[in-house]
Amino acid sequence: MAFGRNKKQPVDPAAAAQAQRVQEEQEVQTAFQKGITALRDFIAPSSLEFSSTHFQLGTRYARSYYVYGYPRQVYTGWLSSMVNLDEVVDISMYIYPVESQVVLENLRKKVTQLEAGIQIDSEKGRVRDPGKQAAILDAEEMRDKLQVGEERFFRFGLYFTIYAGSLEELEFISHKVESMLGQQLVYSKPASSQQEQGLNSTVPQLVDQLQVRRNMNTGALSTSFPFTSADLSQDSGILYGINMHNSGLVIFDRFSLENGNSVVFAKSGAGKSFTVKLEALRSMMFGTEIFIIDPENEYQRMCDAVGGAYVRLSLNSNTRINPFDLPKVVDTEEADNALRTNLITLHGLIRLMMGGAQIEMQGGNQNMMPALAPSEEADLDAALIGTYAKAGITNDPLTHNGTPPTISELYDTLLHMGGTGPQLAQRLRKYTTGTFAGIFSQQSNIDINNPMVVFNLRDLEDELRPVAMYIVLNYIWNKTKTDQKRRILIVDEAWQLMKYEDSANFLFSLAKRARKYNLGITTITQDVEDFMGSRMGRAIVANASMQFLLKQSPTAVDVLSDVFKLTSEERKLLSQFPVGQGLFFAGQSHVHLQVIASSTETGLITTDPEQVQAANAADESGELNQQQGTVDLGNRLSPGSAGSV
């Protein structure tokens, strides 16, 4: 058999040159790619060094842990303390579902073993082991729930890695975390000689290299859901700020709570007015009407920006509010009690005008000294009823549309009646014909129909300011009862009302009844000690479902910590918060909140003198540029060129 010899195929020089060029280009491209900085080069640490008990990630030190022991019963939110910890912590949870049939078979074998062990102990006369009996009860309960599909079974692995700037700080944080979990009978250990596997298990790549797992049913596993207490976001509401625990957004609707009331406590300059104005501005976008009692002229810029009504109350202004006005209510029961309710309100107002209830200290106790004696109270009640009767107004709701009387007519009634009437009239003279005449002794000349109304009391004398706040509150309350809409009433510097028993009682009564009329009252004060020292002040706080505690003075921290049951860490933070940060309480939950506003909002609501001056300068510059632009446009336009424009 003959075999042919292999013959060499001819080589195409052009093809060989082409293949060589392609190979050279690939080598150049590979070398070029090696010199390019990729994204992983930016996020990767400069170095990574592992030891048996910790590892070093660049300049940071870290330690990985696994949880190996749990109590017999766990409660909802047991992991929230770890999530809310003010340290850098990575937490990973691995959940592996297990077939129910496999678990049922294992539980059956386990129950058999336990019952056999108890029987052996009984035969040998040993003391009863409560642990075995409890295990049998738990296993039998689990078998029943698995059999009917009420529960599922899982294997659960919990790992976490803590970070610090030094080894000393790492040891401190490690001790704090282990102690915090140990208090709940949850036991953890460092992943000794497995720090690399621990890091891989806690970074978000879904790799469980530690494989330390615990059997859990559905109920027990659900308690480990990490976002139970630190998350205050809702589907509806306004943005209050950033949750400093988990960098989430706090979006909340205050009217979703038991009531829409809130209190704001802060020292001067901590940002309380900024916070409240931001809430008011954002609430208006959802159709909420805003009433504001402004003692220091802090809300005018915001009011003008949204086209609100700005009402100045002073002895020289033309604005008049008659405290004898009756609400025009539709509800039959409310209409029947309208006069009686307003008479009670007027009793408190007259007492306040006559000096208010005085506080007398005896043996360390506070005793209220009434402004009026019992006989004077009786004569005042008769005079009020008689004054309304002269104006043709009785308990019959059909008479309530008539022109109401004024305090001047009450003065005349007191002056011409017997008993203590003339003396009471003399005490009211300064509000009718004296220094304070006019502002509250004539018929009302305002009829506010605006989504934002601000009552400015800055120009009122200090003696008259509590009286004016009382009358304005009553005016707003009557309007609220007349036309029920979602409204927020902001009472700034509320401590001025707390100084007098009658005004404090009136504010408290509004706070109790506000929810019925879809009204939320926001009480703001910087004099925490005076406010909380009042019995009515504490009652107002108790009737507010939402509270905001910004930076406080050291003396106020002790008072607030007792009222709000703050932890030692929260007490420490409360006196160290920067401007705009504080504790936000909503119902049973509270978070560390950072109030955040856009530049446009900041320009409208800031009270910082430098920012206000800059904003005013910007407004003036904008108006000047607008005027200049109009002039230039007019100079450029001519009759012949109008069509081209």
C-alpha positions as CSV (number, residue, x, y, z in Angstrom):
1,M,0.0,0.0,0.0
2,A,1.4,3.4,-0.9
3,F,0.9,6.5,1.1
4,G,1.1,10.0,-0.3
5,R,3.4,12.5,1.3
6,N,2.1,15.6,3.0
7,K,2.3,18.6,0.9
8,K,2.8,22.1,2.3
9,Q,-0.1,24.5,1.5
10,P,0.8,27.8,0.0
11,V,0.6,30.7,2.5
12,D,-1.2,33.9,1.4
13,P,1.1,36.8,2.4
14,A,-1.8,39.2,2.7
15,A,-3.8,37.0,5.0
16,A,-0.7,36.4,7.2
17,A,-0.1,40.1,7.5
18,Q,-3.8,40.7,8.4
19,A,-3.6,38.0,11.1
20,Q,-0.5,39.5,12.5
21,R,-2.0,43.0,12.6
22,V,-5.1,41.7,14.4
23,Q,-2.9,40.0,17.0
24,E,-0.9,43.1,17.6
25,E,-4.1,45.2,18.0
26,Q,-5.4,42.7,20.6
27,E,-2.1,42.9,22.5
28,V,-2.2,46.7,22.4
29,Q,-5.9,46.7,23.5
30,T,-5.1,44.4,26.4
31,A,-2.3,46.6,27.5
32,F,-4.5,49.7,27.2
33,Q,-7.3,48.1,29.2
34,K,-4.8,47.3,32.0
35,G,-4.0,51.0,32.3
36,I,-7.5,52.2,32.5
37,T,-9.0,53.1,35.9
38,A,-12.2,51.1,36.4
39,L,-15.1,51.7,38.8
40,R,-13.8,49.0,41.1
41,D,-10.5,50.9,41.4
42,F,-12.4,53.8,42.9
43,I,-14.5,51.9,45.4
44,A,-11.9,49.3,46.4
45,P,-9.9,50.0,49.6
46,S,-6.2,50.6,49.4
47,S,-5.4,47.5,51.4
48,L,-7.2,44.6,53.1
49,E,-5.4,42.7,55.9
50,F,-7.0,39.8,57.9
51,S,-6.1,38.6,61.3
52,S,-7.8,36.0,63.5
53,T,-10.0,38.5,65.5
54,H,-10.4,41.4,63.2
55,F,-9.4,42.8,59.8
56,Q,-8.1,46.1,58.5
57,L,-9.9,47.7,55.6
58,G,-7.7,50.6,54.4
59,T,-7.4,52.8,57.5
60,R,-10.5,51.4,59.1
61,Y,-10.7,48.4,61.5
62,A,-13.6,46.0,61.4
63,R,-14.8,42.8,63.1
64,S,-17.4,40.3,61.9
65,Y,-19.8,38.5,64.2
66,Y,-22.3,35.7,64.0
67,V,-25.3,35.2,66.2
68,Y,-25.6,31.7,67.7
69,G,-28.0,31.9,70.6
70,Y,-31.6,33.1,71.0
71,P,-34.0,33.1,73.9
72,R,-37.0,30.8,74.1
73,Q,-39.3,33.7,73.1
74,V,-38.4,36.7,71.0
75,Y,-40.4,39.9,70.7
76,T,-41.2,42.1,67.7
77,G,-38.5,44.7,67.1
78,W,-35.7,43.0,69.1
79,L,-33.3,43.8,66.2
80,S,-34.3,47.5,66.1
81,S,-31.7,48.4,68.7
82,M,-29.0,47.1,66.4
83,V,-30.5,48.9,63.3
84,N,-30.9,52.2,65.2
85,L,-27.3,52.0,66.7
86,D,-25.4,55.2,66.0
87,E,-22.4,53.2,64.7
88,V,-21.3,51.9,61.3
89,V,-22.7,48.4,61.1
90,D,-23.3,46.0,58.2
91,I,-26.1,43.5,58.9
92,S,-26.9,40.5,56.8
93,M,-29.8,38.0,57.3
94,Y,-30.0,34.7,55.4
95,I,-33.3,32.9,55.3
96,Y,-33.6,29.3,54.0
97,P,-37.1,27.7,53.7
98,V,-37.4,24.1,54.8
99,E,-40.0,21.6,53.6
100,S,-42.7,21.2,56.2
101,Q,-42.8,17.4,55.8
102,V,-39.1,17.1,56.6
103,V,-39.6,19.2,59.7
104,L,-42.6,17.2,60.8
105,E,-40.6,14.0,60.6
106,N,-37.7,15.5,62.6
107,L,-40.0,16.9,65.2
108,R,-41.7,13.5,65.6
109,K,-38.4,11.9,66.3
110,K,-37.4,14.7,68.7
111,V,-40.6,14.4,70.7
112,T,-40.1,10.6,70.9
113,Q,-36.6,11.1,72.2
114,L,-37.7,13.7,74.8
115,E,-40.6,11.6,76.1
116,A,-38.3,8.6,76.3
117,G,-35.8,10.6,78.3
118,I,-38.5,11.8,80.7
119,Q,-39.7,8.2,81.2
120,I,-36.2,7.0,81.9
121,D,-35.7,9.8,84.4
122,S,-39.0,8.8,86.1
123,E,-38.1,5.1,86.3
124,K,-34.7,5.9,87.9
125,G,-36.3,8.3,90.4
126,R,-34.5,11.4,89.0
127,V,-35.9,15.0,89.6
128,R,-38.2,16.3,86.9
129,D,-36.4,18.3,84.2
130,P,-38.6,21.3,83.3
131,G,-36.4,22.0,80.2
132,K,-37.4,18.7,78.6
133,Q,-41.1,19.3,79.3
134,A,-41.0,22.8,77.8
135,A,-39.2,21.4,74.7
136,I,-42.0,18.8,74.3
137,L,-44.7,21.5,74.5
138,D,-42.9,23.7,72.0
139,A,-42.4,20.8,69.6
140,E,-46.0,19.7,69.9
141,E,-47.3,23.2,69.3
142,M,-45.1,23.5,66.3
143,R,-46.2,20.2,64.9
144,D,-49.9,21.3,65.1
145,K,-49.3,24.6,63.3
146,L,-47.1,23.0,60.6
147,Q,-49.7,20.4,60.0
148,V,-52.5,22.9,59.3
149,G,-50.3,25.2,57.3
150,E,-50.4,28.0,59.9
151,E,-46.7,28.2,60.2
152,R,-43.7,27.6,57.9
153,F,-40.2,26.5,58.9
154,F,-36.9,28.3,58.1
155,R,-33.2,28.2,58.9
156,F,-32.0,31.7,59.8
157,G,-28.5,33.1,59.8
158,L,-27.7,36.5,61.3
159,Y,-24.2,38.1,60.8
160,F,-22.9,41.6,61.3
161,T,-19.7,43.6,60.8
162,I,-18.8,46.6,62.9
163,Y,-16.3,49.3,61.8
164,A,-14.2,51.7,63.8
165,G,-11.3,54.1,63.3
166,S,-8.9,52.4,65.8
167,L,-8.5,49.2,67.7
168,E,-9.5,50.8,70.9
169,E,-12.7,52.2,69.4
170,L,-13.4,48.8,67.8
171,E,-13.2,47.1,71.2
172,F,-15.5,49.7,72.7
173,I,-18.1,49.3,70.0
174,S,-17.8,45.5,70.2
175,H,-18.5,45.5,73.9
176,K,-21.5,47.9,73.5
177,V,-23.0,45.7,70.7
178,E,-22.5,42.4,72.6
179,S,-23.9,43.9,75.8
180,M,-26.9,45.3,73.9
181,L,-27.8,41.9,72.3
182,G,-26.9,40.0,75.5
183,Q,-29.5,42.0,77.4
184,Q,-32.2,40.4,75.2
185,L,-30.6,36.9,75.6
186,V,-29.3,37.1,72.1
187,Y,-25.7,35.8,72.1
188,S,-23.1,36.6,69.4
189,K,-19.4,35.7,68.9
190,P,-16.6,37.1,66.7
191,A,-15.9,34.8,63.7
192,S,-12.5,33.9,65.0
193,S,-10.1,32.9,62.2
194,Q,-13.0,33.4,59.8
195,Q,-13.0,37.2,59.4
196,E,-12.7,36.9,55.6
197,Q,-15.7,34.6,55.5
198,G,-17.5,37.0,57.8
199,L,-16.8,39.9,55.6
200,N,-18.0,38.0,52.5
201,S,-21.2,37.0,54.4
202,T,-22.1,40.6,55.3
203,V,-21.3,42.4,52.1
204,P,-24.3,42.4,49.6
205,Q,-23.3,39.5,47.4
206,L,-25.6,36.8,48.8
207,V,-22.8,34.4,49.9
208,D,-23.2,32.7,53.2
209,Q,-19.7,31.4,54.0
210,L,-20.1,31.3,57.8
211,Q,-23.2,29.0,57.7
212,V,-24.2,29.4,61.4
213,R,-28.0,29.0,61.3
214,R,-30.8,28.6,63.7
215,N,-34.2,26.9,63.1
216,M,-37.1,29.4,63.3
217,N,-40.8,29.3,62.4
218,T,-42.7,32.1,60.7
219,G,-43.7,34.0,63.8
220,A,-40.2,34.0,65.4
221,L,-38.6,35.0,62.1
222,S,-41.1,37.9,61.5
223,T,-39.9,39.5,64.8
224,S,-36.4,40.0,63.2
225,F,-37.8,42.4,60.6
226,P,-35.4,45.3,61.0
227,F,-37.5,48.3,60.1
228,T,-40.2,48.3,62.8
229,S,-39.4,51.3,65.0
230,A,-37.0,53.5,63.0
231,D,-39.2,53.9,59.9
232,L,-41.9,56.6,60.0
233,S,-42.6,56.9,56.3
234,Q,-46.2,56.7,55.1
235,D,-47.9,56.6,51.7
236,S,-49.4,60.0,52.3
237,G,-48.3,63.0,54.2
238,I,-45.6,65.7,54.0
239,L,-41.8,65.4,54.2
240,Y,-40.5,66.4,57.6
241,G,-36.9,65.5,57.0
242,I,-34.3,62.8,56.9
243,N,-34.2,59.9,59.4
244,M,-30.7,60.0,60.9
245,H,-31.0,56.3,61.9
246,N,-31.2,54.8,58.4
247,S,-31.0,57.9,56.1
248,G,-34.6,57.3,55.0
249,L,-37.3,60.0,54.5
250,V,-39.8,60.8,57.2
251,I,-43.0,61.3,55.3
252,F,-45.9,61.6,57.7
253,D,-49.5,62.7,58.1
254,R,-50.1,64.2,61.5
255,F,-53.9,63.7,61.1
256,S,-53.4,59.9,60.9
257,L,-52.7,59.8,64.6
258,E,-55.2,59.9,67.5
259,N,-55.3,63.6,67.2
260,G,-53.5,66.2,65.0
261,N,-52.0,68.2,67.9
262,S,-48.2,68.7,68.2
263,V,-45.8,70.5,70.5
264,V,-42.4,71.9,69.6
265,F,-39.8,72.5,72.3
266,A,-36.5,74.1,71.6
267,K,-34.1,76.8,72.9
268,S,-33.8,80.1,71.0
269,G,-32.0,79.6,67.7
270,A,-32.4,75.8,67.5
271,G,-34.8,76.0,64.5
272,K,-38.2,75.6,66.0
273,S,-39.9,78.4,63.9
274,F,-38.1,77.1,60.8
275,T,-39.4,73.6,61.4
276,V,-43.0,74.8,62.0
277,K,-43.1,77.1,59.0
278,L,-41.7,74.4,56.8
279,E,-44.5,72.1,57.9
280,A,-47.1,74.8,57.3
281,L,-45.8,75.6,53.9
282,R,-45.8,71.9,52.8
283,S,-49.2,71.2,54.4
284,M,-50.8,73.9,52.3
285,M,-50.0,71.9,49.1
286,F,-52.5,69.3,50.4
287,G,-55.3,71.9,50.9
288,T,-54.7,72.4,54.7
289,E,-55.6,75.8,55.9
290,I,-53.2,77.5,58.3
291,F,-53.9,79.9,61.2
292,I,-50.9,81.4,63.0
293,I,-50.6,83.5,66.1
294,D,-47.3,85.4,65.6
295,P,-46.0,87.4,68.6
296,E,-42.7,88.4,67.0
297,N,-43.4,89.1,63.3
298,E,-41.6,86.0,62.1
299,Y,-44.2,84.7,59.6
300,Q,-44.8,87.8,57.4
301,R,-42.4,86.8,54.6
302,M,-43.9,83.4,54.2
303,C,-47.5,84.7,54.4
304,D,-46.8,87.3,51.7
305,A,-45.2,84.7,49.4
306,V,-48.3,82.4,49.5
307,G,-50.8,85.3,49.2
308,G,-52.0,84.9,52.8
309,A,-53.8,87.4,55.0
310,Y,-51.6,89.2,57.4
311,V,-53.7,90.8,60.3
312,R,-51.9,93.3,62.5
313,L,-53.4,93.8,65.9
314,S,-52.3,96.9,67.8
315,L,-53.9,99.8,69.5
316,N,-53.2,102.0,66.4
317,S,-54.5,99.5,63.8
318,N,-58.0,99.5,62.3
319,T,-58.5,95.8,62.9
320,R,-61.2,95.0,65.4
321,I,-62.3,91.6,66.9
322,N,-65.4,91.4,69.0
323,P,-65.1,88.6,71.6
324,F,-68.9,88.6,71.9
325,D,-69.3,87.1,68.4
326,L,-71.2,83.8,68.2
327,P,-70.2,81.0,65.8
328,K,-72.6,80.3,63.0
329,V,-72.8,76.6,63.4
330,V,-75.1,74.2,61.5
331,D,-75.2,71.3,63.9
332,T,-78.4,71.6,66.0
333,E,-76.9,70.5,69.3
334,E,-74.0,72.9,68.8
335,A,-76.4,75.8,68.0
336,D,-78.4,75.2,71.2
337,N,-75.2,75.4,73.3
338,A,-73.5,78.2,71.3
339,L,-74.5,81.0,73.7
340,R,-73.8,79.0,76.8
341,T,-70.3,78.0,75.5
342,N,-69.4,81.5,74.6
343,L,-70.5,82.8,78.0
344,I,-68.1,80.3,79.6
345,T,-65.3,81.6,77.3
346,L,-66.2,85.2,78.2
347,H,-65.9,84.4,81.9
348,G,-62.3,83.3,81.4
349,L,-61.6,86.4,79.2
350,I,-63.0,88.9,81.7
351,R,-61.0,87.2,84.5
352,L,-57.9,87.5,82.3
353,M,-58.6,91.2,81.6
354,M,-58.9,91.8,85.3
355,G,-55.5,90.4,86.1
356,G,-56.0,86.6,85.7
357,A,-55.7,84.0,88.4
358,Q,-52.6,84.7,90.5
359,I,-50.3,81.9,91.8
360,E,-49.4,82.0,95.5
361,M,-46.7,79.7,96.9
362,Q,-47.4,78.3,100.4
363,G,-45.1,75.6,101.8
364,G,-43.8,74.7,98.4
365,N,-47.3,74.2,97.0
366,Q,-48.9,76.3,94.3
367,N,-52.3,77.8,95.2
368,M,-54.4,79.6,92.7
369,M,-55.7,82.9,93.9
370,P,-58.9,83.7,91.8
371,A,-59.2,87.0,90.1
372,L,-62.8,87.3,91.1
373,A,-64.6,86.5,94.3
374,P,-67.7,84.1,94.1
375,S,-70.1,87.1,94.5
376,E,-68.3,88.8,91.6
377,E,-68.5,85.7,89.5
378,A,-72.3,85.6,90.0
379,D,-72.8,89.2,89.2
380,L,-70.6,88.9,86.1
381,D,-72.6,85.9,84.9
382,A,-75.9,87.8,85.3
383,A,-74.4,90.9,83.5
384,L,-73.3,88.8,80.5
385,I,-76.7,87.1,80.1
386,G,-78.4,90.5,80.5
387,T,-76.1,92.1,77.9
388,Y,-76.9,89.5,75.3
389,A,-80.6,89.8,76.2
390,K,-80.5,93.6,75.5
391,A,-79.1,92.8,72.1
392,G,-82.0,90.4,71.5
393,I,-79.9,87.2,71.7
394,T,-81.1,84.3,73.9
395,N,-80.5,80.6,74.0
396,D,-82.8,80.3,70.9
397,P,-80.5,79.6,67.9
398,L,-82.8,81.8,65.7
399,T,-81.7,84.9,67.6
400,H,-78.0,84.2,67.1
401,N,-77.8,85.9,63.7
402,G,-78.4,89.3,65.3
403,T,-75.8,91.9,66.0
404,P,-73.8,90.8,69.0
405,P,-73.1,93.2,71.9
406,T,-69.7,94.5,72.8
407,I,-67.6,94.9,75.9
408,S,-68.7,98.5,76.1
409,E,-72.3,97.4,76.5
410,L,-71.2,94.9,79.2
411,Y,-69.5,97.8,80.9
412,D,-72.8,99.8,80.9
413,T,-74.7,96.7,82.2
414,L,-72.3,96.3,85.1
415,L,-72.2,100.0,85.9
416,H,-76.0,100.2,86.4
417,M,-76.6,97.0,88.2
418,G,-76.4,96.4,91.9
419,G,-74.0,94.3,94.0
420,T,-70.4,94.2,92.8
421,G,-71.3,95.3,89.3
422,P,-70.0,98.9,89.6
423,Q,-66.7,97.7,91.0
424,L,-66.3,95.2,88.1
425,A,-67.2,98.0,85.6
426,Q,-64.4,100.1,87.0
427,R,-61.9,97.3,86.5
428,L,-63.0,97.0,82.8
429,R,-62.9,100.7,82.1
430,K,-59.5,100.7,80.5
431,Y,-60.8,98.3,77.8
432,T,-63.8,100.5,77.0
433,T,-62.8,104.2,77.4
434,G,-59.3,103.9,78.8
435,T,-55.8,103.0,77.4
436,F,-56.8,99.8,75.8
437,A,-60.1,101.0,74.3
438,G,-61.1,100.3,70.7
439,I,-59.3,97.1,69.7
440,F,-61.6,94.7,71.4
441,S,-64.6,96.9,72.4
442,Q,-66.1,97.4,68.9
443,Q,-67.8,95.2,66.3
444,S,-65.5,92.9,64.3
445,N,-64.5,94.2,60.9
446,I,-62.5,91.2,59.6
447,D,-63.9,88.3,57.7
448,I,-61.0,86.0,56.8
449,N,-61.4,83.6,53.9
450,N,-57.8,82.7,53.0
451,P,-55.8,79.4,53.2
452,M,-53.2,81.2,55.5
453,V,-54.0,83.8,58.1
454,V,-51.4,85.3,60.4
455,F,-52.3,87.4,63.4
456,N,-49.4,89.6,64.3
457,L,-49.3,90.6,68.0
458,R,-45.8,92.1,68.1
459,D,-47.0,95.7,68.5
460,L,-49.3,95.0,71.4
461,E,-48.2,95.9,74.9
462,D,-47.0,93.0,77.1
463,E,-50.0,93.3,79.4
464,L,-52.5,93.2,76.5
465,R,-50.8,90.3,74.6
466,P,-52.2,87.4,76.6
467,V,-55.7,88.9,76.3
468,A,-55.2,89.3,72.5
469,M,-54.0,85.7,72.2
470,Y,-57.1,84.5,74.1
471,I,-59.5,86.5,71.9
472,V,-57.8,85.5,68.6
473,L,-57.9,81.8,69.7
474,N,-61.6,82.2,70.4
475,Y,-62.1,83.8,67.0
476,I,-60.3,81.0,65.2
477,W,-62.2,78.4,67.3
478,N,-65.5,79.9,66.3
479,K,-64.5,79.9,62.6
480,T,-63.4,76.3,62.9
481,K,-66.8,75.3,64.3
482,T,-68.6,77.3,61.6
483,D,-66.8,75.8,58.6
484,Q,-65.1,72.5,59.3
485,K,-62.0,71.9,57.1
486,R,-58.6,70.4,57.7
487,R,-56.7,73.2,59.5
488,I,-53.6,73.7,61.5
489,L,-53.4,76.3,64.3
490,I,-49.9,77.4,65.2
491,V,-49.5,79.1,68.6
492,D,-46.0,80.5,68.9
493,E,-44.6,81.5,72.3
494,A,-47.4,79.6,74.0
495,W,-45.7,80.1,77.4
496,Q,-47.4,83.5,77.5
497,L,-50.8,81.8,77.8
498,M,-49.5,79.3,80.4
499,K,-48.8,82.2,82.8
500,Y,-52.5,82.6,83.5
501,E,-54.8,79.9,84.6
502,D,-57.8,81.0,82.5
503,S,-55.9,81.2,79.2
504,A,-54.1,77.9,79.9
505,N,-57.4,76.2,80.5
506,F,-58.8,77.6,77.3
507,L,-55.9,76.4,75.2
508,F,-56.2,73.0,76.9
509,S,-59.9,72.8,76.1
510,L,-59.1,73.6,72.4
511,A,-56.5,70.8,72.4
512,K,-59.0,68.3,73.7
513,R,-61.8,69.2,71.3
514,A,-59.8,70.1,68.2
515,R,-59.9,66.6,66.6
516,K,-63.7,66.7,66.4
517,Y,-63.4,69.7,64.1
518,N,-60.5,68.4,62.0
519,L,-58.1,70.9,63.6
520,G,-54.5,70.3,64.6
521,I,-52.9,72.6,67.2
522,T,-49.2,73.2,67.1
523,T,-47.9,74.6,70.4
524,I,-44.4,76.2,70.3
525,T,-42.4,77.4,73.3
526,Q,-38.8,77.9,74.3
527,D,-39.5,78.3,78.0
528,V,-39.8,74.6,78.7
529,E,-39.5,74.8,82.5
530,D,-42.4,77.4,82.8
531,F,-44.5,75.5,80.3
532,M,-44.0,72.0,81.9
533,G,-44.2,73.5,85.4
534,S,-47.9,74.3,84.7
535,R,-50.5,71.5,85.2
536,M,-52.2,72.6,82.0
537,G,-49.0,72.6,80.1
538,R,-48.3,69.0,81.0
539,A,-51.9,68.2,80.0
540,I,-51.5,69.9,76.6
541,V,-48.3,67.8,76.0
542,A,-50.2,64.6,77.0
543,N,-53.0,65.5,74.4
544,A,-50.5,66.0,71.6
545,S,-49.8,62.8,69.6
546,M,-46.8,64.4,67.8
547,Q,-43.9,66.1,69.6
548,F,-40.7,67.6,68.3
549,L,-37.7,68.2,70.7
550,L,-34.9,70.2,69.2
551,K,-31.8,71.4,71.0
552,Q,-32.4,72.2,74.7
553,S,-30.7,73.9,77.5
554,P,-29.2,71.6,80.1
555,T,-31.8,72.5,82.7
556,A,-34.7,71.7,80.2
557,V,-33.2,68.3,79.3
558,D,-33.9,67.0,82.8
559,V,-37.5,68.1,82.7
560,L,-38.1,66.7,79.2
561,S,-36.4,63.4,79.9
562,D,-38.8,62.8,82.8
563,V,-41.8,63.6,80.7
564,F,-40.9,61.7,77.5
565,K,-38.9,58.9,79.2
566,L,-35.8,59.5,77.2
567,T,-32.8,57.1,77.3
568,S,-29.4,58.2,78.5
569,E,-28.2,58.5,74.9
570,E,-31.1,60.6,73.9
571,R,-30.6,62.9,76.9
572,K,-27.0,63.4,75.9
573,L,-28.0,64.2,72.3
574,L,-30.8,66.6,73.3
575,S,-28.3,69.2,74.5
576,Q,-25.9,68.7,71.7
577,F,-28.1,68.6,68.6
578,P,-27.0,71.0,65.8
579,V,-29.5,73.5,64.4
580,G,-32.3,71.7,62.6
581,Q,-31.9,68.3,64.3
582,G,-34.0,66.8,67.0
583,L,-36.2,63.9,68.3
584,F,-39.4,63.5,66.3
585,F,-42.1,61.6,68.3
586,A,-45.2,60.3,66.4
587,G,-47.4,58.1,68.6
588,Q,-45.3,55.3,70.1
589,S,-42.4,55.7,67.6
590,H,-39.7,58.3,67.5
591,V,-36.6,58.9,65.4
592,H,-33.6,61.2,65.2
593,L,-34.7,63.7,62.5
594,Q,-32.8,66.2,60.4
595,V,-35.1,68.9,59.0
596,I,-34.3,69.6,55.4
597,A,-35.6,72.4,53.1
598,S,-35.0,73.5,49.6
599,S,-33.2,76.8,48.9
600,T,-36.5,78.3,47.8
601,E,-38.2,77.2,51.0
602,T,-35.3,78.4,53.1
603,G,-35.5,81.9,51.6
604,L,-39.2,82.1,52.5
605,I,-39.1,80.8,56.1
606,T,-35.6,81.5,57.5
607,T,-35.3,83.9,60.5
608,D,-31.5,84.0,60.4
609,P,-30.6,87.7,60.1
610,E,-27.9,87.2,57.5
611,Q,-30.1,84.9,55.4
612,V,-33.0,87.3,55.7
613,Q,-30.8,90.3,54.6
614,A,-29.4,88.3,51.7
615,A,-33.0,87.3,50.6
616,N,-34.2,90.9,50.8
617,A,-31.2,92.0,48.8
618,A,-31.9,89.3,46.2
619,D,-35.6,90.4,46.0
620,E,-34.6,94.0,45.5
621,S,-32.1,93.1,42.8
622,G,-34.7,90.9,41.1
623,E,-37.2,93.7,41.1
624,L,-34.6,96.2,39.8
625,N,-33.6,93.8,37.0
626,Q,-37.2,93.2,36.1
627,Q,-37.8,97.0,35.9
628,Q,-34.6,97.5,33.9
629,G,-35.6,94.7,31.5
630,T,-39.0,96.3,30.9
631,V,-37.4,99.7,30.2
632,D,-34.8,98.1,27.8
633,L,-37.6,96.1,26.0
634,G,-39.6,99.3,25.6
635,N,-36.7,101.2,24.1
636,R,-36.0,98.4,21.7
637,L,-39.6,98.1,20.5
638,S,-40.9,100.5,17.8
639,P,-44.3,100.6,16.0
640,G,-42.6,99.0,12.9
641,S,-41.0,96.2,14.8
642,A,-43.9,95.2,17.0
643,G,-45.0,92.4,14.7
644,S,-41.6,90.8,14.7
645,V,-41.5,90.5,18.4
